[in-house]
Amino acid sequence: EAYLRHFFRAWSHDPDMLHASDLAVYVRALSAPGALRASLAPFRIPPPISPVGVNGQIPLLLLMGESDPRLDRDALEAVLAQHGGPAAIQTIPRGGYWLPEERPDPVAAALLTFFASVQEGWEGKLLSR
């Protein structure tokens, strides 16, 4: 529990954003055999986002919290430069690394706006071969 509490506090804009009952849910879930190891797998690989090979065909939205200690905006902009297609970085105010937990409403709003903006261009194309 102390391990998880540390990361939720250290990587959040608001260190007290997670209630004890919410932390207990994470502790239970990550106490299952192999769960903690699996949850850490993305941190053992090089950059987590690599759109190389997509050739700009898929719209890309990268969300980051204004207080995120892990993501570097310059590195994300380099990813967008490789993408070559429609792409944007959106910074969520008062957000840290745990955006869906810490700022669910702004994250949902950003995603809905993004999906609406690309829907017309993709309508009918997703299932066609």
ChimeraX commands (.cxc) that place a marker at each C-alpha (Angstrom):
marker #1 position 0.00,0.00,0.00 radius 0.5
marker #1 position 2.82,2.42,0.86 radius 0.5
marker #1 position 4.42,1.80,-2.55 radius 0.5
marker #1 position 1.24,2.72,-4.44 radius 0.5
marker #1 position 0.47,5.64,-2.18 radius 0.5
marker #1 position 3.93,7.05,-2.92 radius 0.5
marker #1 position 3.41,6.98,-6.71 radius 0.5
marker #1 position -0.11,8.35,-6.57 radius 0.5
marker #1 position 1.08,11.21,-4.37 radius 0.5
marker #1 position 4.39,11.91,-6.15 radius 0.5
marker #1 position 3.02,11.81,-9.70 radius 0.5
marker #1 position -0.20,13.78,-9.09 radius 0.5
marker #1 position -0.89,17.48,-9.32 radius 0.5
marker #1 position -2.89,17.12,-6.10 radius 0.5
marker #1 position -1.13,14.63,-3.79 radius 0.5
marker #1 position -4.39,14.02,-1.91 radius 0.5
marker #1 position -6.50,13.31,-4.99 radius 0.5
marker #1 position -6.93,9.60,-4.23 radius 0.5
marker #1 position -9.19,8.68,-1.33 radius 0.5
marker #1 position -8.22,5.78,0.95 radius 0.5
marker #1 position -11.13,3.68,-0.38 radius 0.5
marker #1 position -9.91,4.19,-3.97 radius 0.5
marker #1 position -6.36,3.28,-3.00 radius 0.5
marker #1 position -7.71,0.09,-1.40 radius 0.5
marker #1 position -9.23,-0.91,-4.78 radius 0.5
marker #1 position -5.85,-0.51,-6.47 radius 0.5
marker #1 position -4.09,-2.43,-3.68 radius 0.5
marker #1 position -6.54,-5.34,-4.03 radius 0.5
marker #1 position -6.25,-5.40,-7.83 radius 0.5
marker #1 position -2.46,-5.17,-7.88 radius 0.5
marker #1 position -2.10,-7.82,-5.17 radius 0.5
marker #1 position -3.25,-10.52,-7.60 radius 0.5
marker #1 position -0.42,-12.78,-8.81 radius 0.5
marker #1 position 1.48,-11.06,-11.63 radius 0.5
marker #1 position -0.66,-7.91,-11.58 radius 0.5
marker #1 position 1.96,-5.52,-10.22 radius 0.5
marker #1 position 4.60,-6.86,-12.62 radius 0.5
marker #1 position 2.22,-6.45,-15.57 radius 0.5
marker #1 position 1.32,-2.92,-14.49 radius 0.5
marker #1 position 5.00,-1.95,-14.54 radius 0.5
marker #1 position 5.76,-3.48,-17.95 radius 0.5
marker #1 position 5.30,-0.20,-19.89 radius 0.5
marker #1 position 8.06,1.37,-17.80 radius 0.5
marker #1 position 10.57,-1.29,-18.86 radius 0.5
marker #1 position 10.43,-0.47,-22.56 radius 0.5
marker #1 position 11.71,2.54,-24.53 radius 0.5
marker #1 position 9.36,5.43,-25.36 radius 0.5
marker #1 position 5.78,4.35,-24.76 radius 0.5
marker #1 position 4.44,6.00,-27.89 radius 0.5
marker #1 position 5.79,5.13,-31.32 radius 0.5
marker #1 position 3.59,6.04,-34.27 radius 0.5
marker #1 position 6.29,5.11,-36.79 radius 0.5
marker #1 position 4.72,3.04,-39.54 radius 0.5
marker #1 position 1.33,4.69,-39.18 radius 0.5
marker #1 position 2.31,7.22,-41.88 radius 0.5
marker #1 position -0.03,9.93,-40.66 radius 0.5
marker #1 position -3.16,7.96,-41.49 radius 0.5
marker #1 position -4.58,7.90,-37.97 radius 0.5
marker #1 position -5.41,11.08,-36.05 radius 0.5
marker #1 position -3.41,11.25,-32.84 radius 0.5
marker #1 position -4.21,13.03,-29.57 radius 0.5
marker #1 position -1.68,13.01,-26.75 radius 0.5
marker #1 position -2.99,14.11,-23.36 radius 0.5
marker #1 position -0.68,15.19,-20.59 radius 0.5
marker #1 position -1.17,16.82,-17.21 radius 0.5
marker #1 position 0.41,20.20,-16.59 radius 0.5
marker #1 position 2.25,18.71,-13.58 radius 0.5
marker #1 position 3.17,15.36,-15.16 radius 0.5
marker #1 position 6.63,14.37,-13.88 radius 0.5
marker #1 position 7.06,11.59,-16.47 radius 0.5
marker #1 position 6.09,13.09,-19.81 radius 0.5
marker #1 position 8.24,15.68,-21.55 radius 0.5
marker #1 position 6.43,17.98,-23.96 radius 0.5
marker #1 position 9.49,18.32,-26.24 radius 0.5
marker #1 position 9.70,14.52,-26.55 radius 0.5
marker #1 position 5.99,14.33,-27.32 radius 0.5
marker #1 position 6.35,17.00,-29.99 radius 0.5
marker #1 position 9.11,14.88,-31.56 radius 0.5
marker #1 position 6.66,11.95,-31.66 radius 0.5
marker #1 position 4.13,14.16,-33.42 radius 0.5
marker #1 position 6.74,15.22,-35.96 radius 0.5
marker #1 position 7.34,11.54,-36.81 radius 0.5
marker #1 position 3.61,10.93,-37.11 radius 0.5
marker #1 position 3.19,13.29,-40.03 radius 0.5
marker #1 position -0.60,13.36,-39.82 radius 0.5
marker #1 position -3.29,15.14,-37.88 radius 0.5
marker #1 position -2.04,15.27,-34.32 radius 0.5
marker #1 position -2.17,17.40,-31.20 radius 0.5
marker #1 position -0.92,17.56,-27.64 radius 0.5
marker #1 position -3.43,18.78,-25.10 radius 0.5
marker #1 position -2.34,19.75,-21.61 radius 0.5
marker #1 position -4.93,19.16,-18.90 radius 0.5
marker #1 position -4.78,21.88,-16.22 radius 0.5
marker #1 position -4.24,20.72,-12.62 radius 0.5
marker #1 position -3.41,17.24,-13.85 radius 0.5
marker #1 position -0.46,14.99,-13.14 radius 0.5
marker #1 position 0.47,11.59,-14.52 radius 0.5
marker #1 position -2.78,9.88,-13.42 radius 0.5
marker #1 position -5.08,11.97,-15.62 radius 0.5
marker #1 position -8.14,9.66,-15.74 radius 0.5
marker #1 position -8.13,9.32,-11.95 radius 0.5
marker #1 position -7.24,12.90,-11.15 radius 0.5
marker #1 position -9.12,14.86,-13.84 radius 0.5
marker #1 position -11.78,12.52,-15.32 radius 0.5
marker #1 position -14.12,15.23,-16.59 radius 0.5
marker #1 position -11.52,17.22,-18.59 radius 0.5
marker #1 position -10.08,13.96,-19.97 radius 0.5
marker #1 position -13.53,12.78,-21.08 radius 0.5
marker #1 position -14.27,16.19,-22.62 radius 0.5
marker #1 position -10.96,16.18,-24.51 radius 0.5
marker #1 position -11.61,12.68,-25.85 radius 0.5
marker #1 position -15.20,13.44,-26.88 radius 0.5
marker #1 position -14.06,16.60,-28.68 radius 0.5
marker #1 position -11.27,14.68,-30.42 radius 0.5
marker #1 position -13.55,11.80,-31.48 radius 0.5
marker #1 position -16.16,14.25,-32.79 radius 0.5
marker #1 position -13.51,16.10,-34.79 radius 0.5
marker #1 position -12.36,12.95,-36.61 radius 0.5
marker #1 position -15.68,11.12,-36.88 radius 0.5
marker #1 position -16.77,12.72,-40.13 radius 0.5
marker #1 position -13.48,11.95,-41.88 radius 0.5
marker #1 position -13.45,8.33,-40.69 radius 0.5
marker #1 position -17.15,7.48,-40.93 radius 0.5
marker #1 position -17.63,4.41,-43.09 radius 0.5
marker #1 position -13.90,3.79,-43.44 radius 0.5
marker #1 position -13.16,1.93,-40.21 radius 0.5
marker #1 position -14.80,-1.35,-41.25 radius 0.5
marker #1 position -14.13,-1.19,-44.98 radius 0.5
marker #1 position -11.26,-3.20,-46.43 radius 0.5
marker link #1:1,2 radius 0.2
marker link #1:2,3 radius 0.2
marker link #1:3,4 radius 0.2
marker link #1:4,5 radius 0.2
marker link #1:5,6 radius 0.2
marker link #1:6,7 radius 0.2
marker link #1:7,8 radius 0.2
marker link #1:8,9 radius 0.2
marker link #1:9,10 radius 0.2
marker link #1:10,11 radius 0.2
marker link #1:11,12 radius 0.2
marker link #1:12,13 radius 0.2
marker link #1:13,14 radius 0.2
marker link #1:14,15 radius 0.2
marker link #1:15,16 radius 0.2
marker link #1:16,17 radius 0.2
marker link #1:17,18 radius 0.2
marker link #1:18,19 radius 0.2
marker link #1:19,20 radius 0.2
marker link #1:20,21 radius 0.2
marker link #1:21,22 radius 0.2
marker link #1:22,23 radius 0.2
marker link #1:23,24 radius 0.2
marker link #1:24,25 radius 0.2
marker link #1:25,26 radius 0.2
marker link #1:26,27 radius 0.2
marker link #1:27,28 radius 0.2
marker link #1:28,29 radius 0.2
marker link #1:29,30 radius 0.2
marker link #1:30,31 radius 0.2
marker link #1:31,32 radius 0.2
marker link #1:32,33 radius 0.2
marker link #1:33,34 radius 0.2
marker link #1:34,35 radius 0.2
marker link #1:35,36 radius 0.2
marker link #1:36,37 radius 0.2
marker link #1:37,38 radius 0.2
marker link #1:38,39 radius 0.2
marker link #1:39,40 radius 0.2
marker link #1:40,41 radius 0.2
marker link #1:41,42 radius 0.2
marker link #1:42,43 radius 0.2
marker link #1:43,44 radius 0.2
marker link #1:44,45 radius 0.2
marker link #1:45,46 radius 0.2
marker link #1:46,47 radius 0.2
marker link #1:47,48 radius 0.2
marker link #1:48,49 radius 0.2
marker link #1:49,50 radius 0.2
marker link #1:50,51 radius 0.2
marker link #1:51,52 radius 0.2
marker link #1:52,53 radius 0.2
marker link #1:53,54 radius 0.2
marker link #1:54,55 radius 0.2
marker link #1:55,56 radius 0.2
marker link #1:56,57 radius 0.2
marker link #1:57,58 radius 0.2
marker link #1:58,59 radius 0.2
marker link #1:59,60 radius 0.2
marker link #1:60,61 radius 0.2
marker link #1:61,62 radius 0.2
marker link #1:62,63 radius 0.2
marker link #1:63,64 radius 0.2
marker link #1:64,65 radius 0.2
marker link #1:65,66 radius 0.2
marker link #1:66,67 radius 0.2
marker link #1:67,68 radius 0.2
marker link #1:68,69 radius 0.2
marker link #1:69,70 radius 0.2
marker link #1:70,71 radius 0.2
marker link #1:71,72 radius 0.2
marker link #1:72,73 radius 0.2
marker link #1:73,74 radius 0.2
marker link #1:74,75 radius 0.2
marker link #1:75,76 radius 0.2
marker link #1:76,77 radius 0.2
marker link #1:77,78 radius 0.2
marker link #1:78,79 radius 0.2
marker link #1:79,80 radius 0.2
marker link #1:80,81 radius 0.2
marker link #1:81,82 radius 0.2
marker link #1:82,83 radius 0.2
marker link #1:83,84 radius 0.2
marker link #1:84,85 radius 0.2
marker link #1:85,86 radius 0.2
marker link #1:86,87 radius 0.2
marker link #1:87,88 radius 0.2
marker link #1:88,89 radius 0.2
marker link #1:89,90 radius 0.2
marker link #1:90,91 radius 0.2
marker link #1:91,92 radius 0.2
marker link #1:92,93 radius 0.2
marker link #1:93,94 radius 0.2
marker link #1:94,95 radius 0.2
marker link #1:95,96 radius 0.2
marker link #1:96,97 radius 0.2
marker link #1:97,98 radius 0.2
marker link #1:98,99 radius 0.2
marker link #1:99,100 radius 0.2
marker link #1:100,101 radius 0.2
marker link #1:101,102 radius 0.2
marker link #1:102,103 radius 0.2
marker link #1:103,104 radius 0.2
marker link #1:104,105 radius 0.2
marker link #1:105,106 radius 0.2
marker link #1:106,107 radius 0.2
marker link #1:107,108 radius 0.2
marker link #1:108,109 radius 0.2
marker link #1:109,110 radius 0.2
marker link #1:110,111 radius 0.2
marker link #1:111,112 radius 0.2
marker link #1:112,113 radius 0.2
marker link #1:113,114 radius 0.2
marker link #1:114,115 radius 0.2
marker link #1:115,116 radius 0.2
marker link #1:116,117 radius 0.2
marker link #1:117,118 radius 0.2
marker link #1:118,119 radius 0.2
marker link #1:119,120 radius 0.2
marker link #1:120,121 radius 0.2
marker link #1:121,122 radius 0.2
marker link #1:122,123 radius 0.2
marker link #1:123,124 radius 0.2
marker link #1:124,125 radius 0.2
marker link #1:125,126 radius 0.2
marker link #1:126,127 radius 0.2
marker link #1:127,128 radius 0.2
marker link #1:128,129 radius 0.2
view
